[in-house]
Amino acid sequence: MIEQDFVECVIGLGPNLFYNSPMEACLLITNNNKPKHKKGKILFINAVDKVKQEKTMSFLEPNHIDSIFEAYKSFTDIEAFTVVKKCSDIIANKGNMSISLYVRTNELSSQKTELFEDVYKNWEDTSLDLKNAMNELFQTL
């Protein structure tokens, strides 16, 4: 399907959208008559964060559906949400259309990164503070 240029879009929706099924939902949109600007390309949309979960139910709200549809219509890269890839790049990646390979989320970039040495030094300092506080406590008892 990739080599034939039939795949237009892959949309990942996340788990629990279907009753009694924890597997992740994914939409594969195909088109054997792509417009010129979409030929040789596939749009990947990571809409896992758009799925709302309440108690035991998962669903898409109308505004989430609208944002996914707008992303599909725009067929452009949107940071941490969509990416357009050439079919040749996907074929070079053994035809793997896993969305997580192509759309990077902000999870890693939003996490605070520290050097191991700094974290270790902080751990040593707080351990020493704890030890001193415990010694003081035991002496007063």
Secondary structure, 3 states (H helix, E strand, C coil): CCCCCCEEEEEEEEECCECCECCEEEEEEECCCCCHHHCCEEEEEECHHHEEEECCEEEECHHHHHHHHHHHHHCCCECCCEEEEEHHHHHHCCCCCCHHHHCCCCHHHHCCCCCHHHHHHHHHHHHHHHHHHHHHHHHHC
